[in-house]
Amino acid sequence: MEKGPNNRTKLAGSSEISYNKFMQYLAWMCQKNLIKEENGLVIVMEEGIRTYNMLVDWILKHVGKLMFRR
């Protein structure tokens, strides 16, 4: 995963889900302060990084060692 802000169209294409579904997820993540959109870019907030790390730790603990990039 690239670090730093990304264009939402580029992210939608990488997600391999429909653009409409992607936009619903994007709105939800904005409401939860996990990300923010600024000048057409999507920026992961500190809370988003913390939440992602907690999720990866939980998966590694309960599912097993899978390949997750931090």
Secondary structure in CASP SS format (residue, H / E / C, confidence):
PFRMAT SS
TARGET T0000
AUTHOR 0000-0000-0000
METHOD secondary structure of the structure
MODEL  1
M C 1.00
E C 1.00
K C 1.00
G C 1.00
P C 1.00
N E 1.00
N E 1.00
R H 1.00
T H 1.00
K H 1.00
L H 1.00
A H 1.00
G H 1.00
S H 1.00
S H 1.00
E C 1.00
I C 1.00
S C 1.00
Y H 1.00
N H 1.00
K H 1.00
F H 1.00
M H 1.00
Q H 1.00
Y H 1.00
L H 1.00
A H 1.00
W H 1.00
M H 1.00
C H 1.00
Q H 1.00
K C 1.00
N C 1.00
L C 1.00
I E 1.00
K E 1.00
E E 1.00
E E 1.00
N C 1.00
G C 1.00
L E 1.00
V E 1.00
I E 1.00
V E 1.00
M C 1.00
E H 1.00
E H 1.00
G H 1.00
I H 1.00
R H 1.00
T H 1.00
Y H 1.00
N H 1.00
M H 1.00
L H 1.00
V H 1.00
D H 1.00
W H 1.00
I H 1.00
L H 1.00
K H 1.00
H H 1.00
V C 1.00
G C 1.00
K C 1.00
L C 1.00
M C 1.00
F C 1.00
R C 1.00
R C 1.00
END
